[in-house]
Amino acid sequence: MQRQRKALLTAIAVAALGIVSLAKTSKLTGKMVGYDLMRHASKTTSLEQNQEVVILETTGQKQRYLKVVFSSVSTIQIEQKYFDGTLPLTVDVLRDHSCDEKSPRFVPQVSVDQIAGTYLLTDAFKTHPPARIKSLECYAAIYKKK
């Protein structure tokens, strides 16, 4: 019985790894419209995963605005130069339906009342924020060592 269980778990693990390795990765390029200030400001230097959640304005995609989640144990997932919204950011991603979002809210500056659940606009988009976005498709960034 124990051998069968071990064999079953091994088979499931191999199948899961096979599915992940066959998943279609994409390359996205876009300018950063906004970012989740709570996640950006609450990073720790421990071995916990830190996340950066950003909204990109893309061209050549089905949807113009996309949500991208970066995760790593580092306190820096994205170079600071992209946070003003003028330089295009290119990232390899996997589609992640679990973090899709409906009706995201953007603000030009953060107040205590609205810090949770909002995205802070980058400087380049403060004067012309995106029109109401009904839904955001979410993508997980794939970390690659340089």
C-alpha positions in Angstrom: 0.0 0.0 0.0 2.8 2.4 0.9 4.7 1.7 -2.3 1.6 2.3 -4.4 1.0 5.6 -2.6 4.6 6.7 -3.2 4.4 5.7 -6.9 1.2 7.6 -7.3 2.6 10.8 -5.7 5.8 10.5 -7.9 3.6 10.2 -11.0 1.5 13.2 -10.0 4.7 15.3 -9.4 6.2 14.3 -12.7 2.9 15.1 -14.5 2.7 18.5 -12.8 6.2 19.4 -13.7 5.6 18.3 -17.3 2.5 20.5 -17.5 4.4 23.5 -16.1 7.3 23.0 -18.5 4.9 22.8 -21.5 3.0 26.0 -20.5 3.3 28.7 -23.1 5.4 31.6 -22.0 5.0 35.0 -23.7 7.1 38.2 -23.8 5.3 41.4 -22.8 6.5 44.9 -23.4 4.8 48.0 -22.1 5.1 51.1 -20.0 4.2 51.0 -16.4 0.9 52.8 -15.8 0.7 52.1 -12.1 1.8 49.8 -9.3 0.5 48.5 -6.0 2.1 50.8 -3.4 1.3 48.5 -0.5 3.3 45.6 -2.0 6.0 48.0 -3.2 6.5 49.5 0.2 6.1 46.4 2.4 9.1 44.3 1.3 11.2 42.5 3.8 14.8 41.3 3.7 14.0 37.9 5.1 13.6 34.7 3.1 9.9 35.5 2.5 8.7 36.0 -1.1 8.3 39.7 -2.0 5.9 40.8 -4.7 5.6 43.7 -7.0 2.3 44.1 -8.8 2.3 46.5 -11.8 -0.1 47.5 -14.6 1.4 47.7 -18.1 0.1 49.6 -21.1 1.0 47.3 -24.0 0.7 47.5 -27.7 0.0 44.6 -30.0 -1.9 42.6 -27.3 -5.6 41.7 -27.2 -6.0 43.8 -24.1 -4.3 47.2 -23.8 -3.7 47.0 -20.1 -2.3 43.9 -18.3 -1.5 43.1 -14.7 2.0 41.5 -14.1 3.0 40.0 -10.7 6.8 39.7 -10.0 7.9 37.4 -7.1 11.3 36.8 -5.6 13.0 36.8 -2.2 14.9 40.0 -3.2 13.6 43.4 -2.2 14.0 44.6 -5.8 12.0 42.9 -8.5 11.9 45.8 -11.0 14.6 48.4 -11.6 13.6 51.8 -10.3 14.0 53.4 -13.7 10.7 51.9 -14.9 8.6 53.4 -12.1 8.2 56.8 -13.8 6.3 55.2 -16.7 8.4 56.5 -19.6 10.6 53.5 -20.3 9.2 50.3 -21.8 9.6 47.2 -19.6 10.0 43.8 -21.3 9.3 40.7 -19.3 8.7 36.9 -19.9 5.4 35.9 -18.4 3.0 33.0 -17.9 -0.8 33.6 -17.9 -2.2 33.3 -14.4 -6.0 33.4 -14.3 -6.0 33.2 -10.5 -5.1 36.9 -10.1 -7.3 38.5 -12.8 -8.9 41.6 -11.5 -12.2 43.4 -12.2 -12.5 47.2 -12.1 -9.0 48.3 -10.8 -8.8 51.7 -9.2 -6.0 54.1 -10.0 -5.0 57.2 -8.0 -2.5 60.0 -8.7 -1.5 60.1 -5.0 -2.2 57.9 -2.1 -4.1 58.7 1.0 -4.6 56.5 4.0 -8.3 56.0 3.0 -7.5 54.5 -0.3 -4.1 52.9 0.0 -5.5 49.3 0.0 -6.8 48.0 -3.3 -5.6 50.8 -5.5 -2.7 51.4 -7.9 -0.6 54.5 -7.7 -0.2 56.1 -11.2 3.3 56.6 -12.4 4.4 60.2 -13.2 3.9 59.6 -17.0 0.2 58.7 -16.5 -0.9 61.1 -13.8 -2.0 63.7 -16.4 -3.8 61.2 -18.6 -4.8 58.1 -16.5 -6.4 55.2 -18.3 -10.2 55.3 -18.8 -12.2 52.9 -16.7 -10.8 49.3 -17.1 -13.4 46.6 -16.8 -11.0 43.8 -16.3 -7.3 43.0 -16.1 -5.7 39.8 -17.3 -3.0 38.7 -14.9 0.4 37.3 -15.8 3.2 36.0 -13.6 6.7 37.2 -14.4 9.3 34.6 -15.0 12.5 35.4 -13.2 15.6 34.7 -15.2 19.2 35.1 -14.0 21.3 37.4 -16.1 
